[in-house]
Amino acid sequence: MTTKFEELGLTAEIIKALRENGFEAPFPIQQEAIPFILRGIDVIGQAHTGTGKTAAFALPILAKIKRKGPVQAVILAPTRELAVQVTAEIEKFARYTGIRAVSIYGGQSIGIQYKQLKKGVQIVIATPGRLIDHIKRGSISLEDVKFAVLDEADRMLDMGFVDDIKYILSYMREDRQTCLFSATMPREVLRLAQEYMDDPKEIRLNEKELSLNTIDQSYLVVHEKEKFKHLCNFIRNKNERQTIVFAATKQRTHRLASELKQEGFKAITMHGDLSQGQRDSAMYKFRKGFEDILVATDIAARGIDVPAVGHVINYDIPADPLIYFHRIGRTARAGGVGKAISLVSQDRVDDFGKILKKTEKPIHKLNEEMGIEIPVIQQYVHRDYRQRYGVSDYKRNRRYSNTGYSNGYNHSYRNNGYSNSYSSYRSRESNYGSK
């Protein structure tokens, strides 16, 4: 098994830059993808953000393109944050190659980008919309592009960029090499690959790698009104590394950040409605450690890469398990270790059950060791559920007596339609588990 970058066929200049930046051995996605890309083979790579996928495509591209030539590689990214992040990584690797890279994205002056392109660059990292602006203005030519990379392809398709991607690819030579990297492989991604790639090699990391084993995952089931108290306690008890708190909406991020500040914490928000200047300012303060806590929505946090993040706290549980994995991938960057804690309110138990089913690694339940009772769901609680989550008959009947259910417990269960869905409910519960 390959254990050194030298064995992958990279140039001495790239190896020197890797060593200076602390890269000692390739990660699995790099070890698998780099040899194929160096041989000119199209590659489909399935890998979560934080598993080293940027280097997997950047290193072989740097090894193959000409110095001081025209634009020869285009990397498409779904967000400006990811574009800037990828550019920063490539600049580290390209330190001794003489190859220049630039990121172009909406929200920054197109005039500034035009001047950068005029100076001569070999690699462009771009969001689709802004790249199309440059194509139409004639400020960039893709005629000499030999390498095209679609980074986080699933996210780009989710954001409606499929037509933009096709438009951009139509301006490139047909014999280019195309690579696609995606955390998930929905039909739309595979369909795009089939249309624009030539007999690609598929590299899918094993389940152990995709389950993010370097992250200590845990959860606490609590009442919604008690979540903020526990959030503060978790933050106080953590080590000095920084924390990202995920909330469902921009309104929630503002409220949480404000309340955290009242408790004496240094917190800042990140959401989709901020201007580019505000986003850059927030990220600068968080990255430099002027703010310890970043309260963010999912869209805003996609592509954030801050090595010092040691904790991710899910204040609001996402409905889609894949979003959960993208969130917790903000910690344990590139082989590091981190912690992910989820605060599960009563109305999100079902959503968290889906997450429990998707992960290969057990997610530790904190209620018992912290001495916190499981809240009773405000509906009929099946025996299997009580056994799994520790809800006693006494507490259940006491809760229902307080809400008018005790006298007609079985009657209300049938009249509310639960009897018809008993089998499917039991089936879901049997798969949740208490990991």
C-alpha positions as CSV (number, residue, x, y, z in Angstrom):
1,M,0.0,0.0,0.0
2,T,1.3,3.4,-0.9
3,T,2.3,5.4,2.2
4,K,4.3,8.3,0.8
5,F,3.5,11.2,-1.7
6,E,6.7,10.5,-3.5
7,E,5.4,7.1,-4.6
8,L,2.4,8.8,-6.3
9,G,4.4,10.4,-9.1
10,L,4.3,14.0,-8.0
11,T,7.1,16.5,-8.8
12,A,9.8,17.5,-6.4
13,E,8.5,21.1,-6.1
14,I,5.1,19.8,-5.0
15,I,6.6,17.3,-2.5
16,K,8.7,20.1,-1.0
17,A,5.6,22.3,-0.5
18,L,3.7,19.3,1.0
19,R,6.4,18.7,3.5
20,E,6.5,22.4,4.5
21,N,2.8,22.4,5.1
22,G,2.9,19.3,7.3
23,F,1.5,16.8,4.7
24,E,3.3,13.5,5.5
25,A,1.2,10.8,3.9
26,P,-1.7,10.8,1.5
27,F,-5.3,10.3,2.8
28,P,-7.3,7.5,1.2
29,I,-9.0,9.7,-1.5
30,Q,-5.7,11.1,-2.5
31,Q,-4.0,7.7,-2.6
32,E,-6.7,6.4,-4.8
33,A,-7.4,9.3,-7.1
34,I,-4.0,10.9,-7.8
35,P,-2.5,8.0,-9.9
36,F,-5.5,7.9,-12.1
37,I,-5.6,11.6,-12.7
38,L,-1.9,11.7,-13.5
39,R,-2.6,9.0,-16.1
40,G,-5.2,11.2,-17.8
41,I,-8.2,9.2,-16.6
42,D,-11.5,10.9,-15.7
43,V,-12.3,10.3,-12.0
44,I,-15.5,10.3,-10.0
45,G,-14.7,10.6,-6.3
46,Q,-17.1,10.2,-3.5
47,A,-15.7,11.9,-0.4
48,H,-16.9,14.2,2.4
49,T,-15.5,17.7,2.8
50,G,-12.5,17.4,5.2
51,T,-11.2,14.1,3.9
52,G,-8.5,15.6,1.7
53,K,-10.3,15.7,-1.6
54,T,-8.9,19.2,-2.7
55,A,-5.4,17.8,-2.7
56,A,-6.7,14.7,-4.6
57,F,-7.4,16.8,-7.7
58,A,-5.1,19.8,-7.1
59,L,-1.8,17.9,-6.8
60,P,-2.0,16.0,-10.1
61,I,-3.3,19.1,-12.0
62,L,-0.3,21.1,-10.7
63,A,2.0,18.3,-11.8
64,K,0.7,18.3,-15.4
65,I,-0.1,21.9,-16.5
66,K,2.4,24.3,-18.0
67,R,3.8,27.2,-16.1
68,K,3.1,30.7,-17.2
69,G,0.7,29.5,-19.9
70,P,-3.0,30.3,-20.4
71,V,-5.9,29.1,-18.2
72,Q,-5.5,25.3,-18.3
73,A,-7.6,24.1,-15.4
74,V,-11.1,25.2,-14.2
75,I,-12.5,24.1,-10.8
76,L,-16.2,24.8,-10.3
77,A,-17.4,25.2,-6.7
78,P,-21.0,25.8,-5.4
79,T,-20.1,28.7,-3.0
80,R,-17.7,31.6,-2.8
81,E,-16.4,30.2,0.6
82,L,-15.4,26.9,-1.0
83,A,-13.9,28.7,-4.0
84,V,-11.7,30.8,-1.7
85,Q,-10.8,27.7,0.4
86,V,-9.8,25.6,-2.6
87,T,-7.7,28.5,-3.9
88,A,-5.9,28.9,-0.6
89,E,-5.1,25.2,-0.6
90,I,-3.8,25.2,-4.2
91,E,-1.6,28.2,-3.5
92,K,0.1,26.2,-0.7
93,F,0.8,23.3,-3.0
94,A,1.9,25.5,-5.9
95,R,4.5,27.5,-3.9
96,Y,7.5,26.3,-5.8
97,T,5.9,25.6,-9.2
98,G,5.4,29.1,-10.6
99,I,1.8,28.3,-11.3
100,R,-0.8,30.9,-10.4
101,A,-4.4,30.3,-9.3
102,V,-7.2,32.8,-8.8
103,S,-10.8,32.5,-7.4
104,I,-13.6,34.4,-9.1
105,Y,-17.0,34.6,-7.5
106,G,-20.1,36.8,-7.2
107,G,-20.0,39.5,-4.5
108,Q,-16.5,40.7,-5.4
109,S,-15.8,43.4,-7.9
110,I,-15.6,41.9,-11.4
111,G,-13.0,44.6,-12.2
112,I,-10.6,43.3,-9.6
113,Q,-11.0,39.8,-11.0
114,Y,-10.4,41.1,-14.5
115,K,-7.1,42.6,-13.5
116,Q,-6.1,39.3,-11.9
117,L,-6.9,37.4,-15.0
118,K,-5.0,39.9,-17.2
119,K,-1.8,39.2,-15.2
120,G,-1.9,35.6,-16.3
121,V,-3.2,32.6,-14.4
122,Q,-3.2,28.9,-15.1
123,I,-5.9,27.7,-12.7
124,V,-9.3,29.3,-12.1
125,I,-11.5,28.3,-9.2
126,A,-15.0,29.8,-9.8
127,T,-18.6,29.8,-8.9
128,P,-20.6,29.0,-12.0
129,G,-22.6,32.3,-12.3
130,R,-19.5,34.6,-12.1
131,L,-17.5,32.4,-14.5
132,I,-20.3,32.8,-17.1
133,D,-20.2,36.6,-16.6
134,H,-16.5,36.5,-17.5
135,I,-17.1,34.2,-20.5
136,K,-19.7,36.5,-21.9
137,R,-17.5,39.6,-21.3
138,G,-14.6,37.9,-23.1
139,S,-12.4,38.4,-20.0
140,I,-11.6,34.7,-19.9
141,S,-11.0,32.1,-22.5
142,L,-11.5,28.3,-21.9
143,E,-10.1,27.2,-25.2
144,D,-6.9,25.8,-23.6
145,V,-8.5,24.2,-20.6
146,K,-7.4,20.6,-20.3
147,F,-8.7,19.9,-16.8
148,A,-12.2,20.5,-15.5
149,V,-13.2,19.7,-11.9
150,L,-16.7,19.8,-10.5
151,D,-16.2,20.1,-6.7
152,E,-19.2,19.3,-4.4
153,A,-21.2,18.4,-7.5
154,D,-24.3,17.3,-5.5
155,R,-24.4,20.7,-3.8
156,M,-24.1,22.5,-7.2
157,L,-27.0,20.6,-8.6
158,D,-29.1,21.2,-5.5
159,M,-28.5,24.9,-6.0
160,G,-29.7,24.8,-9.6
161,F,-26.4,25.1,-11.4
162,V,-26.8,22.2,-13.8
163,D,-27.5,24.4,-16.8
164,D,-24.7,26.7,-15.9
165,I,-22.3,23.8,-15.6
166,K,-23.3,22.5,-19.1
167,Y,-22.9,26.0,-20.5
168,I,-19.4,26.3,-19.1
169,L,-18.3,22.8,-20.3
170,S,-19.5,23.6,-23.8
171,Y,-16.7,26.3,-24.0
172,M,-14.0,23.7,-23.3
173,R,-12.2,21.4,-25.6
174,E,-13.8,17.9,-25.9
175,D,-10.5,16.1,-25.2
176,R,-10.2,17.7,-21.7
177,Q,-9.9,15.5,-18.6
178,T,-12.9,15.9,-16.3
179,C,-13.1,15.0,-12.6
180,L,-16.1,15.1,-10.3
181,F,-16.1,15.0,-6.5
182,S,-19.3,14.7,-4.5
183,A,-20.2,13.7,-0.9
184,T,-23.3,11.9,-2.3
185,M,-24.1,10.3,-5.7
186,P,-27.7,11.1,-6.5
187,R,-29.0,10.2,-10.0
188,E,-28.6,13.8,-11.3
189,V,-24.8,13.7,-10.5
190,L,-24.4,10.3,-12.2
191,R,-26.4,11.5,-15.2
192,L,-24.1,14.6,-15.5
193,A,-21.0,12.3,-15.3
194,Q,-22.3,10.0,-17.9
195,E,-23.0,12.9,-20.3
196,Y,-19.7,14.8,-19.9
197,M,-17.1,12.3,-18.7
198,D,-15.2,9.6,-20.7
199,D,-15.2,6.2,-19.1
200,P,-14.6,7.6,-15.6
201,K,-12.9,5.6,-12.8
202,E,-15.2,5.6,-9.7
203,I,-13.5,6.0,-6.3
204,R,-15.9,5.6,-3.4
205,L,-14.4,5.7,0.1
206,N,-15.5,2.8,2.3
207,E,-18.2,3.2,4.9
208,K,-15.6,3.5,7.7
209,E,-14.1,6.6,6.0
210,L,-17.5,8.1,5.2
211,S,-18.8,7.7,8.8
212,L,-16.1,10.1,10.0
213,N,-14.6,7.9,12.6
214,T,-12.3,10.7,14.0
215,I,-15.4,12.5,15.4
216,D,-16.7,11.7,18.8
217,Q,-20.5,11.9,18.2
218,S,-23.1,12.2,21.0
219,Y,-26.6,13.4,21.6
220,L,-28.9,14.6,24.4
221,V,-32.7,14.4,24.3
222,V,-34.2,17.4,26.1
223,H,-37.1,19.8,26.1
224,E,-36.9,22.5,23.5
225,K,-37.0,25.2,26.3
226,E,-33.9,23.6,28.0
227,K,-31.7,23.4,24.9
228,F,-30.0,26.8,25.4
229,K,-29.0,25.9,29.0
230,H,-27.3,22.8,27.9
231,L,-25.7,24.6,24.9
232,C,-24.1,27.0,27.3
233,N,-22.9,24.1,29.6
234,F,-21.4,22.2,26.7
235,I,-19.5,25.3,25.5
236,R,-18.2,26.1,29.0
237,N,-16.9,22.6,29.5
238,K,-15.2,22.3,26.1
239,N,-11.5,22.8,25.6
240,E,-10.1,26.0,24.1
241,R,-10.8,25.0,20.5
242,Q,-13.5,26.9,18.5
243,T,-17.1,25.9,18.2
244,I,-19.7,26.0,15.3
245,V,-23.3,26.0,16.4
246,F,-25.9,25.0,13.7
247,A,-29.3,26.6,13.8
248,A,-32.3,26.1,11.4
249,T,-32.9,29.7,10.3
250,K,-31.1,33.0,10.1
251,Q,-33.5,34.3,12.8
252,R,-32.4,31.5,15.1
253,T,-28.7,32.3,14.5
254,H,-29.2,36.0,15.5
255,R,-31.2,35.0,18.6
256,L,-28.7,32.4,19.7
257,A,-25.7,34.7,19.1
258,S,-27.3,37.5,21.0
259,E,-28.2,35.2,24.0
260,L,-24.7,33.7,24.0
261,K,-23.2,37.1,24.2
262,Q,-25.4,37.9,27.2
263,E,-23.9,34.8,28.8
264,G,-20.4,36.2,28.3
265,F,-19.4,34.2,25.2
266,K,-17.9,35.7,22.0
267,A,-20.2,34.7,19.2
268,I,-20.8,35.8,15.6
269,T,-23.4,34.7,13.0
270,M,-23.1,33.4,9.5
271,H,-26.1,33.0,7.2
272,G,-27.1,33.4,3.5
273,D,-28.4,36.9,3.8
274,L,-25.1,38.5,4.7
275,S,-23.3,40.5,2.1
276,Q,-19.9,39.2,0.9
277,G,-18.1,41.8,3.0
278,Q,-20.0,40.8,6.1
279,R,-19.3,37.1,5.4
280,D,-15.6,37.8,4.9
281,S,-15.5,39.8,8.1
282,A,-17.2,37.1,10.1
283,M,-15.0,34.4,8.8
284,Y,-11.8,36.5,9.4
285,K,-12.8,37.1,13.0
286,F,-13.7,33.4,13.6
287,R,-10.6,32.1,11.8
288,K,-8.3,34.4,13.7
289,G,-9.9,33.5,17.0
290,F,-11.4,37.0,17.8
291,E,-14.8,35.2,18.0
292,D,-14.9,31.7,19.7
293,I,-18.4,30.6,18.4
294,L,-19.8,30.7,14.9
295,V,-23.6,30.4,14.8
296,A,-24.5,29.3,11.3
297,T,-27.1,28.0,9.0
298,D,-26.4,25.1,6.7
299,I,-26.1,27.1,3.5
300,A,-23.7,29.6,5.0
301,A,-21.4,27.0,6.6
302,R,-20.9,24.8,3.5
303,G,-17.2,24.9,2.6
304,I,-16.0,26.5,5.9
305,D,-12.6,25.1,6.7
306,V,-11.2,26.3,10.0
307,P,-8.7,23.8,11.4
308,A,-9.1,25.1,15.0
309,V,-12.8,24.0,15.1
310,G,-12.9,21.3,17.8
311,H,-16.7,21.1,18.4
312,V,-19.8,21.2,16.3
313,I,-23.1,21.5,18.2
314,N,-26.4,20.8,16.4
315,Y,-28.8,23.1,18.2
316,D,-31.5,22.2,15.6
317,I,-31.5,18.7,14.1
318,P,-31.7,18.6,10.3
319,A,-34.4,16.5,8.6
320,D,-31.9,15.1,6.1
321,P,-29.2,12.8,7.6
322,L,-26.7,13.9,4.9
323,I,-26.9,17.5,6.2
324,Y,-25.9,16.1,9.6
325,F,-22.8,14.5,8.2
326,H,-21.9,17.7,6.3
327,R,-22.3,19.7,9.5
328,I,-20.1,17.5,11.7
329,G,-17.5,17.4,8.9
330,R,-16.6,21.0,9.9
331,T,-14.6,19.5,12.8
332,A,-11.9,16.8,12.6
333,R,-10.5,18.5,9.5
334,A,-8.2,16.4,7.3
335,G,-7.6,13.6,9.7
336,G,-7.8,15.6,13.0
337,V,-10.2,14.8,15.9
338,G,-13.3,16.6,17.0
339,K,-16.6,16.4,18.9
340,A,-20.1,16.6,17.6
341,I,-23.0,17.1,20.0
342,S,-26.7,17.1,19.0
343,L,-29.5,18.6,21.1
344,V,-32.6,16.6,20.2
345,S,-35.9,18.2,21.2
346,Q,-39.1,16.2,21.4
347,D,-40.3,17.1,17.9
348,R,-37.0,16.0,16.3
349,V,-36.7,12.5,17.7
350,D,-37.9,11.0,14.4
351,D,-35.4,13.0,12.4
352,F,-32.5,12.0,14.7
353,G,-33.6,8.4,14.4
354,K,-32.9,8.6,10.6
355,I,-29.4,9.8,11.4
356,L,-28.9,7.0,13.8
357,K,-29.8,4.5,11.1
358,K,-27.4,6.1,8.6
359,T,-24.2,6.2,10.6
360,E,-21.9,3.2,11.0
361,K,-20.3,4.6,14.2
362,P,-22.4,4.6,17.4
363,I,-23.7,8.0,18.5
364,H,-23.4,8.1,22.3
365,K,-26.5,9.0,24.3
366,L,-25.7,11.4,27.1
367,N,-29.0,11.4,29.1
368,E,-28.1,8.6,31.5
369,E,-24.6,9.7,32.4
370,M,-25.7,13.3,32.8
371,G,-28.7,12.2,34.9
372,I,-31.2,13.9,32.6
373,E,-34.6,12.2,32.1
374,I,-35.8,11.6,28.6
375,P,-38.8,14.0,27.8
376,V,-42.0,12.2,27.0
377,I,-43.3,12.7,23.5
378,Q,-46.7,14.4,23.4
379,Q,-48.4,11.5,21.8
380,Y,-48.8,7.8,22.4
381,V,-45.5,6.3,23.4
382,H,-45.1,2.7,22.3
383,R,-43.6,0.1,24.7
384,D,-40.6,-0.5,22.4
385,Y,-39.9,3.3,22.4
386,R,-40.1,3.4,26.2
387,Q,-37.7,0.5,26.6
388,R,-35.2,2.1,24.2
389,Y,-35.4,5.6,25.6
390,G,-36.1,4.9,29.3
391,V,-39.6,6.4,29.5
392,S,-41.5,4.8,32.4
393,D,-45.2,4.0,32.4
394,Y,-45.5,6.1,35.5
395,K,-44.2,9.2,33.8
396,R,-46.2,8.5,30.7
397,N,-49.4,8.2,32.6
398,R,-48.7,11.2,34.7
399,R,-48.0,13.3,31.6
400,Y,-51.2,12.1,29.9
401,S,-53.2,12.8,33.0
402,N,-52.0,16.3,32.9
403,T,-53.0,16.7,29.3
404,G,-56.4,15.0,29.5
405,Y,-55.3,11.7,28.0
406,S,-55.4,9.4,31.0
407,N,-59.1,8.6,31.1
408,G,-59.3,7.7,27.4
409,Y,-55.7,6.5,26.8
410,N,-56.5,3.5,24.6
411,H,-59.5,5.1,23.1
412,S,-57.5,8.2,22.0
413,Y,-54.7,6.0,20.6
414,R,-57.2,4.3,18.3
415,N,-59.2,7.4,17.4
416,N,-56.0,9.3,16.5
417,G,-55.3,6.8,13.8
418,Y,-52.3,5.2,15.5
419,S,-53.7,1.7,15.3
420,N,-53.7,1.8,11.5
421,S,-50.0,2.8,11.4
422,Y,-48.9,0.6,14.3
423,S,-46.9,-1.8,12.1
424,S,-45.0,0.9,10.2
425,Y,-44.3,2.8,13.4
426,R,-43.0,-0.3,15.1
427,S,-40.8,-1.0,12.0
428,R,-39.3,2.5,12.2
429,E,-38.6,2.1,15.9
430,S,-36.9,-1.2,15.5
431,N,-34.4,0.3,13.2
432,Y,-33.6,3.4,15.3
433,G,-31.6,1.8,18.0
434,S,-29.9,3.5,20.9
435,K,-26.4,3.8,19.8
